[in-house]
Amino acid sequence: SPDGLSPDPELARLYSGLLACEARHHRTYVDMAEQLFGRPLVAARLKELSVVEAEVVMLSEGAVRMHS
Protein backbone atom coordinates (compact mmCIF):
# COMPACT_ATOMS: atom_id res chain seq x y z
CA SER A 1 0.00 0.00 0.00
CA PRO A 2 1.17 3.61 -0.52
CA ASP A 3 1.57 4.28 3.20
CA GLY A 4 3.87 1.30 3.69
CA LEU A 5 1.38 -0.61 5.81
CA SER A 6 0.23 -3.99 4.65
CA PRO A 7 -3.53 -4.53 4.52
CA ASP A 8 -4.99 -6.70 7.23
CA PRO A 9 -7.92 -8.73 5.83
CA GLU A 10 -9.17 -9.71 9.29
CA LEU A 11 -9.21 -6.09 10.46
CA ALA A 12 -10.91 -5.06 7.21
CA ARG A 13 -13.67 -7.64 7.84
CA LEU A 14 -14.09 -6.37 11.40
CA TYR A 15 -14.51 -2.77 10.27
CA SER A 16 -16.82 -3.80 7.46
CA GLY A 17 -19.04 -5.58 9.98
CA LEU A 18 -18.96 -2.58 12.33
CA LEU A 19 -19.95 -0.28 9.49
CA ALA A 20 -22.96 -2.45 8.65
CA CYS A 21 -23.98 -2.58 12.32
CA GLU A 22 -23.70 1.20 12.73
CA ALA A 23 -25.74 1.73 9.57
CA ARG A 24 -28.52 -0.47 10.97
CA HIS A 25 -28.47 1.44 14.26
CA HIS A 26 -28.64 4.74 12.40
CA ARG A 27 -31.60 3.59 10.33
CA THR A 28 -33.41 2.27 13.41
CA TYR A 29 -33.03 5.56 15.29
CA VAL A 30 -34.02 7.64 12.28
CA ASP A 31 -37.09 5.47 11.72
CA MET A 32 -38.12 5.87 15.37
CA ALA A 33 -37.60 9.64 15.28
CA GLU A 34 -39.64 9.90 12.08
CA GLN A 35 -42.50 8.01 13.72
CA LEU A 36 -42.49 10.43 16.64
CA PHE A 37 -41.80 13.74 14.88
CA GLY A 38 -42.38 13.22 11.16
CA ARG A 39 -39.94 12.92 8.30
CA PRO A 40 -39.56 16.67 7.48
CA LEU A 41 -38.59 17.64 11.03
CA VAL A 42 -36.14 14.76 11.37
CA ALA A 43 -34.56 15.51 7.98
CA ALA A 44 -34.10 19.16 8.96
CA ARG A 45 -32.52 18.21 12.28
CA LEU A 46 -30.17 15.69 10.66
CA LYS A 47 -29.06 18.41 8.24
CA GLU A 48 -28.35 20.75 11.17
CA LEU A 49 -26.35 18.05 12.92
CA SER A 50 -24.33 17.26 9.81
CA VAL A 51 -23.33 20.93 9.48
CA VAL A 52 -22.13 21.05 13.09
CA GLU A 53 -20.30 17.73 12.78
CA ALA A 54 -18.54 18.95 9.63
CA GLU A 55 -17.42 22.08 11.48
CA VAL A 56 -16.03 20.00 14.33
CA VAL A 57 -14.08 17.82 11.90
CA MET A 58 -12.74 20.82 9.97
CA LEU A 59 -11.62 22.62 13.14
CA SER A 60 -9.94 19.60 14.67
CA GLU A 61 -6.20 20.02 15.12
CA GLY A 62 -5.48 16.31 15.44
CA ALA A 63 -6.69 13.09 13.97
CA VAL A 64 -10.44 12.79 14.13
CA ARG A 65 -11.59 9.64 15.88
CA MET A 66 -15.09 8.42 16.48
CA HIS A 67 -16.07 6.79 19.78
CA SER A 68 -12.97 8.06 21.55
C-alpha positions, 0 to 999 in steps of 0.5 A: 500500500502507498503508506507502507502498511500492509492490509490486514484482511481480518481487520478489514472484515471487522470494520466492514461488519462494524460499518454495517452494524452502525448503519442499521443502528442509524436507520433504526433511530431515524425510523423511530424519530420519524415516527415520533416527529415526522420525516420533514422535522427529522430531515431538517434536524439531521441536516443541522447536525451534519453541518455542526459535525462537519465544522467540528471535523474541519476545526480539529487540530489532530486526527479525528476519531469516532467513539474516543 
